[in-house]
């Protein structure tokens, strides 16, 4: 416009008509922004439950709702400043809209990050490192060896890049949260028998049933009917199936993330070494083999070879259900 005006070839009427068309599109964009804010803040973000989005407000244009640039600049332009004034106003409106969009994206980023941190916490409490799938952090650019001359870009391109980058960050964070959530869901979160009548010995320190001295018990002993089916508590691969010293007939299953489960004192086993197992598959039947005083199932959960209380996994199941709700 400046170049055309300098050549005194500006058609003021058609120029203002075009700016009015841009202004109308901008007003529509601003209304859409209000609707999006209502959707995110009152629907997607858990700030208000079941709240309808607010009705978008019409933007005021210097005090007149329906005022157009053609009406406000009916007289001939007297200077170049008057020519660019409508464009400056429009640019200011776009800058304000961009600011609103960036604020909305920052809220989405904070919310998605909070979801990821909360879900990851379920794994870290068990001593399991959450899986990582997100793109390299911005600080990693130095390690990759980047450089070159600096070439600036127009302000509009910068705005588009910021919005695009913000959306990509939200998407990557939610994708990572979904992967972590799936990793949690794959843990041995259920109990190893459908019919359990009680617990004869919990996890932790106890009086040894044979020596009657204080000893550490690395699992939970479940009571049930003799020969009750024993079921795998998660997907995995059988790494032991058969006699194993004081465990008697033992089945050990290795799961993802360094987690393994053990099923001891079985009457007999129903799996073989190297077999792939799904949650709920029959691994054997409850018995009293090995170092045992009577029929029960000795159930262990381990993370990287270290025994942990199986109840920690059951609590994680409750936490995961709470997150999904």
FENBEL-V638921 format. One record per run of one state. SS is the DSSP state (a for helix, b for strand, c for the rest). FROM is the first residue (numbers start at 1). TO is the last residue. Records with the same first field share a line. If there is no record, write none. Layout:
SS=FROM-TO ; FROM-TO
//
This chain:
c=1-1 ; 7-11 ; 45-60 ; 62-63 ; 65-68 ; 73-79 ; 125-137 ; 145-154 ; 186-197 ; 202-203 ; 208-213 ; 218-219 ; 224-228 ; 232-235 ; 244-244 ; 248-248 ; 255-255 ; 270-275 ; 278-281 ; 288-295 ; 304-305 ; 309-309 ; 325-325
a=2-6 ; 12-44 ; 69-72 ; 80-124 ; 138-144 ; 155-185 ; 245-247 ; 256-258 ; 310-324
b=61-61 ; 64-64 ; 198-201 ; 204-207 ; 214-217 ; 220-223 ; 229-231 ; 236-243 ; 249-254 ; 259-269 ; 276-277 ; 282-287 ; 296-303 ; 306-308
//
